[in-house]
Amino acid sequence: MKKLLIAALFLLSNYSYALDLPTAPPPELAAKAWLLMDANSGQVLVAHDADRRIEPASLTKLMAAYLDFAAIKQGRMKLTDVIPVSDRAWKTEGSRMFVEPNKPVTVDELLHGMIIQSGNDATVALAENVGGSEAGFVSMMNKEAQRLGMTHTHFVTATGLPDPQHYTTALDLSLIATAIIRDYPEFHPLYSIKEYRYNNITQPNRNRLLWSDPSVDGMKTGHTENAGYCLIASAHRGERRLLSVVLGANTDALRAAESQRLLNYGFQFFDSAKLYRKDQAVATIKVWKGSESNVKVGFVRDLYLSIPRGRSADLKTTMSTQQPLLAPLRRGQTVGTLTVSLDNKVLATYPLQALETVGVASFIGRAWDGLMLKFK
């Protein structure tokens, strides 16, 4: 059985590195494919067949929700908007919220029905509202998948109903799940709601871990005959957040049990070291031909690194910067690199970023610095 003890991919921040340090062997799960990610750092801690093409079933609704959340945040749709339910949405097969064509339903109600009840009817109603049609919405889903780096994914439906050309991978699913947590934290609590009642019908969330593990606060289940039983689970303990992806288990109970094993393994054997806070100045470096003579450098988001438990104090960092560094500079611009090592092994190399915008100096200032650079 192929195992990746630690395949570290810093996907969330467009950083990349490989980590190869000894730790406890991961559990072997009864599933087709699985993956465990540190959601803070973006590192994949352990994986099995993470690039295997699979049928995502209702896990597809993570991407559907991501686009719905974007429409709300961009002001193209409001939670209070009343959405017309088409006959097509009403007749969509599979799991249902039980919307009705002539009964008013709000965006907020539809989001609850899609996320908690996994309603295909709710998903199609929202897709038609945001994309004009389900086909238009699916086109948006595929474009967003490419933007997020989901290079082994292709959507045909908004719901996850089976189609030979509807597929993804465990790794790609981890990207969309972490993107929801990162980009739309205000909507993430929807995934922790245990049941929802609509049209006098109460349906439970199918994520069993919401009842058995208080640290679990999402995210989504999926099931078809070909896909098997699938679960993406997010868990938050202290400052750490882990995300497990388990695909193709044989039963509902098994997908929950195997997801729990994977989460427990990650919390037990790894630490998430917070290297630097967002906007914390790592150093101040010289700027030439600029309106300011120096610029503070660091990172524009919190910087985390997952390592074997108990090794945080042993990390070593080295920094290199562009020389000479010339204005103009924009906030977030790469101006150097920070390298992190442990036991003389390089764990990660991060782009060091300008924390301030620096404009160009006056003509006299640029001329003077140009003269100084010639002598330098």
Contacts in CASP RR format, 6 or more apart in sequence:
PFRMAT RR
TARGET T0000
AUTHOR 0000-0000-0000
METHOD contacts of the structure
MODEL  1
MKKLLIAALFLLSNYSYALDLPTAPPPELAAKAWLLMDANSGQVLVAHDA
DRRIEPASLTKLMAAYLDFAAIKQGRMKLTDVIPVSDRAWKTEGSRMFVE
PNKPVTVDELLHGMIIQSGNDATVALAENVGGSEAGFVSMMNKEAQRLGM
THTHFVTATGLPDPQHYTTALDLSLIATAIIRDYPEFHPLYSIKEYRYNN
ITQPNRNRLLWSDPSVDGMKTGHTENAGYCLIASAHRGERRLLSVVLGAN
TDALRAAESQRLLNYGFQFFDSAKLYRKDQAVATIKVWKGSESNVKVGFV
RDLYLSIPRGRSADLKTTMSTQQPLLAPLRRGQTVGTLTVSLDNKVLATY
PLQALETVGVASFIGRAWDGLMLKFK
1 28 0 8 1.000
1 48 0 8 1.000
2 48 0 8 1.000
2 49 0 8 1.000
3 25 0 8 1.000
3 26 0 8 1.000
3 46 0 8 1.000
3 47 0 8 1.000
3 48 0 8 1.000
4 44 0 8 1.000
4 46 0 8 1.000
4 47 0 8 1.000
4 48 0 8 1.000
4 50 0 8 1.000
5 20 0 8 1.000
5 23 0 8 1.000
5 25 0 8 1.000
5 26 0 8 1.000
5 46 0 8 1.000
6 19 0 8 1.000
6 20 0 8 1.000
6 21 0 8 1.000
6 23 0 8 1.000
6 43 0 8 1.000
6 44 0 8 1.000
6 45 0 8 1.000
6 46 0 8 1.000
7 18 0 8 1.000
7 19 0 8 1.000
7 44 0 8 1.000
7 46 0 8 1.000
7 47 0 8 1.000
7 50 0 8 1.000
8 17 0 8 1.000
8 18 0 8 1.000
8 19 0 8 1.000
8 41 0 8 1.000
8 43 0 8 1.000
8 44 0 8 1.000
8 45 0 8 1.000
8 306 0 8 1.000
8 347 0 8 1.000
8 348 0 8 1.000
9 16 0 8 1.000
9 42 0 8 1.000
9 43 0 8 1.000
9 44 0 8 1.000
10 16 0 8 1.000
10 17 0 8 1.000
10 41 0 8 1.000
10 42 0 8 1.000
10 43 0 8 1.000
10 348 0 8 1.000
10 350 0 8 1.000
11 42 0 8 1.000
11 149 0 8 1.000
11 175 0 8 1.000
11 178 0 8 1.000
12 39 0 8 1.000
12 41 0 8 1.000
12 42 0 8 1.000
12 178 0 8 1.000
12 179 0 8 1.000
12 182 0 8 1.000
13 42 0 8 1.000
13 301 0 8 1.000
13 350 0 8 1.000
15 348 0 8 1.000
15 349 0 8 1.000
15 350 0 8 1.000
15 351 0 8 1.000
17 346 0 8 1.000
17 347 0 8 1.000
17 348 0 8 1.000
17 349 0 8 1.000
19 43 0 8 1.000
19 306 0 8 1.000
19 307 0 8 1.000
19 347 0 8 1.000
19 348 0 8 1.000
20 345 0 8 1.000
21 307 0 8 1.000
21 308 0 8 1.000
21 311 0 8 1.000
21 342 0 8 1.000
21 343 0 8 1.000
21 345 0 8 1.000
21 347 0 8 1.000
22 308 0 8 1.000
23 269 0 8 1.000
23 270 0 8 1.000
23 308 0 8 1.000
24 265 0 8 1.000
24 268 0 8 1.000
24 269 0 8 1.000
26 36 0 8 1.000
26 45 0 8 1.000
26 46 0 8 1.000
26 262 0 8 1.000
26 265 0 8 1.000
27 258 0 8 1.000
27 261 0 8 1.000
27 262 0 8 1.000
27 265 0 8 1.000
29 48 0 8 1.000
29 246 0 8 1.000
29 249 0 8 1.000
29 258 0 8 1.000
29 261 0 8 1.000
29 262 0 8 1.000
30 249 0 8 1.000
30 250 0 8 1.000
30 254 0 8 1.000
30 258 0 8 1.000
31 246 0 8 1.000
31 247 0 8 1.000
31 248 0 8 1.000
31 249 0 8 1.000
31 254 0 8 1.000
31 255 0 8 1.000
31 258 0 8 1.000
32 49 0 8 1.000
32 52 0 8 1.000
32 54 0 8 1.000
32 228 0 8 1.000
32 247 0 8 1.000
32 248 0 8 1.000
33 48 0 8 1.000
33 49 0 8 1.000
33 50 0 8 1.000
33 52 0 8 1.000
33 54 0 8 1.000
33 169 0 8 1.000
33 170 0 8 1.000
33 245 0 8 1.000
33 247 0 8 1.000
33 248 0 8 1.000
34 47 0 8 1.000
34 48 0 8 1.000
34 49 0 8 1.000
34 50 0 8 1.000
34 170 0 8 1.000
34 244 0 8 1.000
34 245 0 8 1.000
34 246 0 8 1.000
34 247 0 8 1.000
34 258 0 8 1.000
34 262 0 8 1.000
35 44 0 8 1.000
35 46 0 8 1.000
35 47 0 8 1.000
35 48 0 8 1.000
35 50 0 8 1.000
35 170 0 8 1.000
35 171 0 8 1.000
35 173 0 8 1.000
35 174 0 8 1.000
35 244 0 8 1.000
35 245 0 8 1.000
36 44 0 8 1.000
36 45 0 8 1.000
36 46 0 8 1.000
36 47 0 8 1.000
36 242 0 8 1.000
36 243 0 8 1.000
36 244 0 8 1.000
36 245 0 8 1.000
36 262 0 8 1.000
36 263 0 8 1.000
36 265 0 8 1.000
36 266 0 8 1.000
37 43 0 8 1.000
37 44 0 8 1.000
37 45 0 8 1.000
37 174 0 8 1.000
37 178 0 8 1.000
37 242 0 8 1.000
37 243 0 8 1.000
37 244 0 8 1.000
37 245 0 8 1.000
38 45 0 8 1.000
38 240 0 8 1.000
38 241 0 8 1.000
38 242 0 8 1.000
38 243 0 8 1.000
38 270 0 8 1.000
38 272 0 8 1.000
38 304 0 8 1.000
38 306 0 8 1.000
39 178 0 8 1.000
39 181 0 8 1.000
39 182 0 8 1.000
39 234 0 8 1.000
39 241 0 8 1.000
39 242 0 8 1.000
39 243 0 8 1.000
40 239 0 8 1.000
40 240 0 8 1.000
40 241 0 8 1.000
40 272 0 8 1.000
40 274 0 8 1.000
40 302 0 8 1.000
40 304 0 8 1.000
40 306 0 8 1.000
41 272 0 8 1.000
41 304 0 8 1.000
41 305 0 8 1.000
41 306 0 8 1.000
42 178 0 8 1.000
42 304 0 8 1.000
43 305 0 8 1.000
43 306 0 8 1.000
44 50 0 8 1.000
44 171 0 8 1.000
44 174 0 8 1.000
45 242 0 8 1.000
45 266 0 8 1.000
45 270 0 8 1.000
45 306 0 8 1.000
46 262 0 8 1.000
46 265 0 8 1.000
46 266 0 8 1.000
47 170 0 8 1.000
47 171 0 8 1.000
49 170 0 8 1.000
50 169 0 8 1.000
50 170 0 8 1.000
50 171 0 8 1.000
51 152 0 8 1.000
51 169 0 8 1.000
51 170 0 8 1.000
51 171 0 8 1.000
52 169 0 8 1.000
52 170 0 8 1.000
53 152 0 8 1.000
53 167 0 8 1.000
53 168 0 8 1.000
53 169 0 8 1.000
54 167 0 8 1.000
54 168 0 8 1.000
54 169 0 8 1.000
54 170 0 8 1.000
54 227 0 8 1.000
54 247 0 8 1.000
54 248 0 8 1.000
55 162 0 8 1.000
55 166 0 8 1.000
55 167 0 8 1.000
55 224 0 8 1.000
55 226 0 8 1.000
55 227 0 8 1.000
56 160 0 8 1.000
56 166 0 8 1.000
56 167 0 8 1.000
56 168 0 8 1.000
56 173 0 8 1.000
56 222 0 8 1.000
56 227 0 8 1.000
56 230 0 8 1.000
57 160 0 8 1.000
57 162 0 8 1.000
57 222 0 8 1.000
57 223 0 8 1.000
57 224 0 8 1.000
57 227 0 8 1.000
57 228 0 8 1.000
57 230 0 8 1.000
58 95 0 8 1.000
58 118 0 8 1.000
58 159 0 8 1.000
58 160 0 8 1.000
58 220 0 8 1.000
58 221 0 8 1.000
58 222 0 8 1.000
58 223 0 8 1.000
59 160 0 8 1.000
59 168 0 8 1.000
59 173 0 8 1.000
59 220 0 8 1.000
59 221 0 8 1.000
59 222 0 8 1.000
59 230 0 8 1.000
59 232 0 8 1.000
60 155 0 8 1.000
60 157 0 8 1.000
60 158 0 8 1.000
60 159 0 8 1.000
60 160 0 8 1.000
60 166 0 8 1.000
60 168 0 8 1.000
61 114 0 8 1.000
61 115 0 8 1.000
61 118 0 8 1.000
61 123 0 8 1.000
61 158 0 8 1.000
61 159 0 8 1.000
61 160 0 8 1.000
61 220 0 8 1.000
62 173 0 8 1.000
62 176 0 8 1.000
62 177 0 8 1.000
62 180 0 8 1.000
62 219 0 8 1.000
62 220 0 8 1.000
62 232 0 8 1.000
63 141 0 8 1.000
63 144 0 8 1.000
63 145 0 8 1.000
63 155 0 8 1.000
63 176 0 8 1.000
64 114 0 8 1.000
64 123 0 8 1.000
64 126 0 8 1.000
64 127 0 8 1.000
64 137 0 8 1.000
64 141 0 8 1.000
64 158 0 8 1.000
64 159 0 8 1.000
65 111 0 8 1.000
65 114 0 8 1.000
65 115 0 8 1.000
65 180 0 8 1.000
65 187 0 8 1.000
66 144 0 8 1.000
66 176 0 8 1.000
66 179 0 8 1.000
66 180 0 8 1.000
66 183 0 8 1.000
66 184 0 8 1.000
67 130 0 8 1.000
67 137 0 8 1.000
67 140 0 8 1.000
67 141 0 8 1.000
67 144 0 8 1.000
68 77 0 8 1.000
68 107 0 8 1.000
68 111 0 8 1.000
68 114 0 8 1.000
68 126 0 8 1.000
68 130 0 8 1.000
69 180 0 8 1.000
69 183 0 8 1.000
69 184 0 8 1.000
69 187 0 8 1.000
70 184 0 8 1.000
71 77 0 8 1.000
71 130 0 8 1.000
72 78 0 8 1.000
72 79 0 8 1.000
72 107 0 8 1.000
73 184 0 8 1.000
76 130 0 8 1.000
77 107 0 8 1.000
77 129 0 8 1.000
77 130 0 8 1.000
78 107 0 8 1.000
79 106 0 8 1.000
79 107 0 8 1.000
79 108 0 8 1.000
79 111 0 8 1.000
80 106 0 8 1.000
80 107 0 8 1.000
80 108 0 8 1.000
81 106 0 8 1.000
81 107 0 8 1.000
81 129 0 8 1.000
82 104 0 8 1.000
82 105 0 8 1.000
82 106 0 8 1.000
83 105 0 8 1.000
83 106 0 8 1.000
83 107 0 8 1.000
83 110 0 8 1.000
83 125 0 8 1.000
83 126 0 8 1.000
83 129 0 8 1.000
84 125 0 8 1.000
85 99 0 8 1.000
85 100 0 8 1.000
85 101 0 8 1.000
85 103 0 8 1.000
85 105 0 8 1.000
85 121 0 8 1.000
85 125 0 8 1.000
86 101 0 8 1.000
86 124 0 8 1.000
86 125 0 8 1.000
86 128 0 8 1.000
87 101 0 8 1.000
88 124 0 8 1.000
88 128 0 8 1.000
88 134 0 8 1.000
89 99 0 8 1.000
89 121 0 8 1.000
89 122 0 8 1.000
89 124 0 8 1.000
89 125 0 8 1.000
89 128 0 8 1.000
90 99 0 8 1.000
90 100 0 8 1.000
90 101 0 8 1.000
90 121 0 8 1.000
92 120 0 8 1.000
92 121 0 8 1.000
92 123 0 8 1.000
92 124 0 8 1.000
92 159 0 8 1.000
92 161 0 8 1.000
93 120 0 8 1.000
93 161 0 8 1.000
94 119 0 8 1.000
94 120 0 8 1.000
94 159 0 8 1.000
94 161 0 8 1.000
95 117 0 8 1.000
95 118 0 8 1.000
95 119 0 8 1.000
95 120 0 8 1.000
96 117 0 8 1.000
96 119 0 8 1.000
96 120 0 8 1.000
96 121 0 8 1.000
97 110 0 8 1.000
97 113 0 8 1.000
97 114 0 8 1.000
97 117 0 8 1.000
97 119 0 8 1.000
97 121 0 8 1.000
97 122 0 8 1.000
97 198 0 8 1.000
97 199 0 8 1.000
97 203 0 8 1.000
98 121 0 8 1.000
98 198 0 8 1.000
98 199 0 8 1.000
98 201 0 8 1.000
99 105 0 8 1.000
99 110 0 8 1.000
99 121 0 8 1.000
99 122 0 8 1.000
99 125 0 8 1.000
99 198 0 8 1.000
99 199 0 8 1.000
100 199 0 8 1.000
103 199 0 8 1.000
105 125 0 8 1.000
107 126 0 8 1.000
107 129 0 8 1.000
109 122 0 8 1.000
109 198 0 8 1.000
110 122 0 8 1.000
110 125 0 8 1.000
110 126 0 8 1.000
111 122 0 8 1.000
111 126 0 8 1.000
111 187 0 8 1.000
111 190 0 8 1.000
112 190 0 8 1.000
112 193 0 8 1.000
112 196 0 8 1.000
112 198 0 8 1.000
113 119 0 8 1.000
113 122 0 8 1.000
113 196 0 8 1.000
113 198 0 8 1.000
114 122 0 8 1.000
114 123 0 8 1.000
114 126 0 8 1.000
115 190 0 8 1.000
115 191 0 8 1.000
115 193 0 8 1.000
115 220 0 8 1.000
116 190 0 8 1.000
116 193 0 8 1.000
116 195 0 8 1.000
116 196 0 8 1.000
116 203 0 8 1.000
116 205 0 8 1.000
117 196 0 8 1.000
117 198 0 8 1.000
117 203 0 8 1.000
117 205 0 8 1.000
118 206 0 8 1.000
118 220 0 8 1.000
118 221 0 8 1.000
118 222 0 8 1.000
119 159 0 8 1.000
120 159 0 8 1.000
120 160 0 8 1.000
120 161 0 8 1.000
123 158 0 8 1.000
123 159 0 8 1.000
124 134 0 8 1.000
124 158 0 8 1.000
124 159 0 8 1.000
127 133 0 8 1.000
127 134 0 8 1.000
127 136 0 8 1.000
127 137 0 8 1.000
127 138 0 8 1.000
127 158 0 8 1.000
128 134 0 8 1.000
128 137 0 8 1.000
130 137 0 8 1.000
130 140 0 8 1.000
131 137 0 8 1.000
131 140 0 8 1.000
134 157 0 8 1.000
134 158 0 8 1.000
137 158 0 8 1.000
138 155 0 8 1.000
138 156 0 8 1.000
138 157 0 8 1.000
138 158 0 8 1.000
141 155 0 8 1.000
141 158 0 8 1.000
142 153 0 8 1.000
142 154 0 8 1.000
142 155 0 8 1.000
145 153 0 8 1.000
145 154 0 8 1.000
145 155 0 8 1.000
145 172 0 8 1.000
145 176 0 8 1.000
148 175 0 8 1.000
148 176 0 8 1.000
148 179 0 8 1.000
149 172 0 8 1.000
149 175 0 8 1.000
150 168 0 8 1.000
150 172 0 8 1.000
150 175 0 8 1.000
150 176 0 8 1.000
151 172 0 8 1.000
152 167 0 8 1.000
152 168 0 8 1.000
152 169 0 8 1.000
152 171 0 8 1.000
152 172 0 8 1.000
153 167 0 8 1.000
153 168 0 8 1.000
153 169 0 8 1.000
153 172 0 8 1.000
154 165 0 8 1.000
154 166 0 8 1.000
154 167 0 8 1.000
154 168 0 8 1.000
155 166 0 8 1.000
155 168 0 8 1.000
156 163 0 8 1.000
156 165 0 8 1.000
156 166 0 8 1.000
157 163 0 8 1.000
157 166 0 8 1.000
160 166 0 8 1.000
160 224 0 8 1.000
161 224 0 8 1.000
162 224 0 8 1.000
162 226 0 8 1.000
162 227 0 8 1.000
170 245 0 8 1.000
170 247 0 8 1.000
173 232 0 8 1.000
173 245 0 8 1.000
173 247 0 8 1.000
174 232 0 8 1.000
174 243 0 8 1.000
174 245 0 8 1.000
177 219 0 8 1.000
177 220 0 8 1.000
177 232 0 8 1.000
177 234 0 8 1.000
177 243 0 8 1.000
177 245 0 8 1.000
178 243 0 8 1.000
180 187 0 8 1.000
180 188 0 8 1.000
180 219 0 8 1.000
181 188 0 8 1.000
181 234 0 8 1.000
181 241 0 8 1.000
181 243 0 8 1.000
188 217 0 8 1.000
188 218 0 8 1.000
188 234 0 8 1.000
189 217 0 8 1.000
191 207 0 8 1.000
191 217 0 8 1.000
191 218 0 8 1.000
191 219 0 8 1.000
191 220 0 8 1.000
191 234 0 8 1.000
192 210 0 8 1.000
192 216 0 8 1.000
192 217 0 8 1.000
192 218 0 8 1.000
193 205 0 8 1.000
194 204 0 8 1.000
194 205 0 8 1.000
194 210 0 8 1.000
194 211 0 8 1.000
195 202 0 8 1.000
195 203 0 8 1.000
195 204 0 8 1.000
195 205 0 8 1.000
196 202 0 8 1.000
196 203 0 8 1.000
196 205 0 8 1.000
197 203 0 8 1.000
206 221 0 8 1.000
206 222 0 8 1.000
206 252 0 8 1.000
207 216 0 8 1.000
207 218 0 8 1.000
207 219 0 8 1.000
207 220 0 8 1.000
207 221 0 8 1.000
207 231 0 8 1.000
207 233 0 8 1.000
207 256 0 8 1.000
208 252 0 8 1.000
208 253 0 8 1.000
208 256 0 8 1.000
209 216 0 8 1.000
209 218 0 8 1.000
209 231 0 8 1.000
209 233 0 8 1.000
209 235 0 8 1.000
209 256 0 8 1.000
209 259 0 8 1.000
209 260 0 8 1.000
210 216 0 8 1.000
210 217 0 8 1.000
210 218 0 8 1.000
212 256 0 8 1.000
212 260 0 8 1.000
213 235 0 8 1.000
213 260 0 8 1.000
213 263 0 8 1.000
215 235 0 8 1.000
215 236 0 8 1.000
215 237 0 8 1.000
215 263 0 8 1.000
216 233 0 8 1.000
216 234 0 8 1.000
216 235 0 8 1.000
216 263 0 8 1.000
217 234 0 8 1.000
217 235 0 8 1.000
217 236 0 8 1.000
218 232 0 8 1.000
218 233 0 8 1.000
218 234 0 8 1.000
219 232 0 8 1.000
219 233 0 8 1.000
219 234 0 8 1.000
219 243 0 8 1.000
220 231 0 8 1.000
220 232 0 8 1.000
221 229 0 8 1.000
221 230 0 8 1.000
221 231 0 8 1.000
221 232 0 8 1.000
221 255 0 8 1.000
222 229 0 8 1.000
222 230 0 8 1.000
222 231 0 8 1.000
223 229 0 8 1.000
223 230 0 8 1.000
223 252 0 8 1.000
227 247 0 8 1.000
227 248 0 8 1.000
228 247 0 8 1.000
228 248 0 8 1.000
228 249 0 8 1.000
228 250 0 8 1.000
229 248 0 8 1.000
229 249 0 8 1.000
229 250 0 8 1.000
229 251 0 8 1.000
229 252 0 8 1.000
229 254 0 8 1.000
229 255 0 8 1.000
230 246 0 8 1.000
230 247 0 8 1.000
230 248 0 8 1.000
230 249 0 8 1.000
230 255 0 8 1.000
231 244 0 8 1.000
231 245 0 8 1.000
231 246 0 8 1.000
231 249 0 8 1.000
231 255 0 8 1.000
231 256 0 8 1.000
231 259 0 8 1.000
232 243 0 8 1.000
232 244 0 8 1.000
232 245 0 8 1.000
232 246 0 8 1.000
233 243 0 8 1.000
233 244 0 8 1.000
233 246 0 8 1.000
233 259 0 8 1.000
233 260 0 8 1.000
233 263 0 8 1.000
234 241 0 8 1.000
234 242 0 8 1.000
234 243 0 8 1.000
234 244 0 8 1.000
235 241 0 8 1.000
235 242 0 8 1.000
235 243 0 8 1.000
235 244 0 8 1.000
235 263 0 8 1.000
235 267 0 8 1.000
237 267 0 8 1.000
239 272 0 8 1.000
239 274 0 8 1.000
240 267 0 8 1.000
240 272 0 8 1.000
242 263 0 8 1.000
242 266 0 8 1.000
242 267 0 8 1.000
244 259 0 8 1.000
244 262 0 8 1.000
244 263 0 8 1.000
246 255 0 8 1.000
246 258 0 8 1.000
246 259 0 8 1.000
246 262 0 8 1.000
248 255 0 8 1.000
249 255 0 8 1.000
249 258 0 8 1.000
268 309 0 8 1.000
269 308 0 8 1.000
269 309 0 8 1.000
270 306 0 8 1.000
270 307 0 8 1.000
270 308 0 8 1.000
270 309 0 8 1.000
271 306 0 8 1.000
271 307 0 8 1.000
271 308 0 8 1.000
271 309 0 8 1.000
271 310 0 8 1.000
271 311 0 8 1.000
271 312 0 8 1.000
272 304 0 8 1.000
272 305 0 8 1.000
272 306 0 8 1.000
273 304 0 8 1.000
273 305 0 8 1.000
273 306 0 8 1.000
273 307 0 8 1.000
273 312 0 8 1.000
273 315 0 8 1.000
274 302 0 8 1.000
274 303 0 8 1.000
274 304 0 8 1.000
275 303 0 8 1.000
275 304 0 8 1.000
275 305 0 8 1.000
275 315 0 8 1.000
275 317 0 8 1.000
275 340 0 8 1.000
276 282 0 8 1.000
276 298 0 8 1.000
276 299 0 8 1.000
276 302 0 8 1.000
276 303 0 8 1.000
277 302 0 8 1.000
278 299 0 8 1.000
278 300 0 8 1.000
278 301 0 8 1.000
278 302 0 8 1.000
279 298 0 8 1.000
279 299 0 8 1.000
279 300 0 8 1.000
279 355 0 8 1.000
280 298 0 8 1.000
280 299 0 8 1.000
281 296 0 8 1.000
281 297 0 8 1.000
281 298 0 8 1.000
281 355 0 8 1.000
282 297 0 8 1.000
282 298 0 8 1.000
282 299 0 8 1.000
282 319 0 8 1.000
282 338 0 8 1.000
282 352 0 8 1.000
283 296 0 8 1.000
283 297 0 8 1.000
283 298 0 8 1.000
283 319 0 8 1.000
283 321 0 8 1.000
284 294 0 8 1.000
284 295 0 8 1.000
284 296 0 8 1.000
284 297 0 8 1.000
285 294 0 8 1.000
285 295 0 8 1.000
285 297 0 8 1.000
285 321 0 8 1.000
285 325 0 8 1.000
285 335 0 8 1.000
286 293 0 8 1.000
286 294 0 8 1.000
286 324 0 8 1.000
286 325 0 8 1.000
287 293 0 8 1.000
287 294 0 8 1.000
287 295 0 8 1.000
287 325 0 8 1.000
287 326 0 8 1.000
287 327 0 8 1.000
287 329 0 8 1.000
287 358 0 8 1.000
288 324 0 8 1.000
288 325 0 8 1.000
288 326 0 8 1.000
288 327 0 8 1.000
288 369 0 8 1.000
288 370 0 8 1.000
288 372 0 8 1.000
288 373 0 8 1.000
289 326 0 8 1.000
289 327 0 8 1.000
289 360 0 8 1.000
289 361 0 8 1.000
289 365 0 8 1.000
289 366 0 8 1.000
289 369 0 8 1.000
289 370 0 8 1.000
290 326 0 8 1.000
290 327 0 8 1.000
290 328 0 8 1.000
290 358 0 8 1.000
290 359 0 8 1.000
290 360 0 8 1.000
290 361 0 8 1.000
290 365 0 8 1.000
290 366 0 8 1.000
290 369 0 8 1.000
291 327 0 8 1.000
291 358 0 8 1.000
291 359 0 8 1.000
291 360 0 8 1.000
291 361 0 8 1.000
292 327 0 8 1.000
292 356 0 8 1.000
292 358 0 8 1.000
292 359 0 8 1.000
295 325 0 8 1.000
295 329 0 8 1.000
295 335 0 8 1.000
295 354 0 8 1.000
295 355 0 8 1.000
295 356 0 8 1.000
295 358 0 8 1.000
296 354 0 8 1.000
296 355 0 8 1.000
296 356 0 8 1.000
297 321 0 8 1.000
297 335 0 8 1.000
297 336 0 8 1.000
297 352 0 8 1.000
297 353 0 8 1.000
297 354 0 8 1.000
297 355 0 8 1.000
298 338 0 8 1.000
298 352 0 8 1.000
298 353 0 8 1.000
298 355 0 8 1.000
299 350 0 8 1.000
299 352 0 8 1.000
299 353 0 8 1.000
300 331 0 8 1.000
300 332 0 8 1.000
300 353 0 8 1.000
300 355 0 8 1.000
303 350 0 8 1.000
305 315 0 8 1.000
305 340 0 8 1.000
305 347 0 8 1.000
305 348 0 8 1.000
307 315 0 8 1.000
307 342 0 8 1.000
307 347 0 8 1.000
311 342 0 8 1.000
314 342 0 8 1.000
314 343 0 8 1.000
315 340 0 8 1.000
315 341 0 8 1.000
315 342 0 8 1.000
315 347 0 8 1.000
316 340 0 8 1.000
316 341 0 8 1.000
316 342 0 8 1.000
317 338 0 8 1.000
317 339 0 8 1.000
317 340 0 8 1.000
317 341 0 8 1.000
318 338 0 8 1.000
318 339 0 8 1.000
318 341 0 8 1.000
319 336 0 8 1.000
319 337 0 8 1.000
319 338 0 8 1.000
319 339 0 8 1.000
319 352 0 8 1.000
320 336 0 8 1.000
320 337 0 8 1.000
320 339 0 8 1.000
321 335 0 8 1.000
321 336 0 8 1.000
321 352 0 8 1.000
322 335 0 8 1.000
322 336 0 8 1.000
324 373 0 8 1.000
324 376 0 8 1.000
325 335 0 8 1.000
327 358 0 8 1.000
327 359 0 8 1.000
327 360 0 8 1.000
327 361 0 8 1.000
328 357 0 8 1.000
328 358 0 8 1.000
328 359 0 8 1.000
328 360 0 8 1.000
329 335 0 8 1.000
329 354 0 8 1.000
329 356 0 8 1.000
329 357 0 8 1.000
329 358 0 8 1.000
329 359 0 8 1.000
330 354 0 8 1.000
330 357 0 8 1.000
331 353 0 8 1.000
331 354 0 8 1.000
331 355 0 8 1.000
331 356 0 8 1.000
331 357 0 8 1.000
332 353 0 8 1.000
332 354 0 8 1.000
332 355 0 8 1.000
333 353 0 8 1.000
333 354 0 8 1.000
334 351 0 8 1.000
334 352 0 8 1.000
334 353 0 8 1.000
335 352 0 8 1.000
335 353 0 8 1.000
335 354 0 8 1.000
336 351 0 8 1.000
336 352 0 8 1.000
337 349 0 8 1.000
337 350 0 8 1.000
337 351 0 8 1.000
337 352 0 8 1.000
338 349 0 8 1.000
338 350 0 8 1.000
338 352 0 8 1.000
339 346 0 8 1.000
339 348 0 8 1.000
339 349 0 8 1.000
339 350 0 8 1.000
340 346 0 8 1.000
340 347 0 8 1.000
340 348 0 8 1.000
340 349 0 8 1.000
340 350 0 8 1.000
341 347 0 8 1.000
360 366 0 8 1.000
361 369 0 8 1.000
END
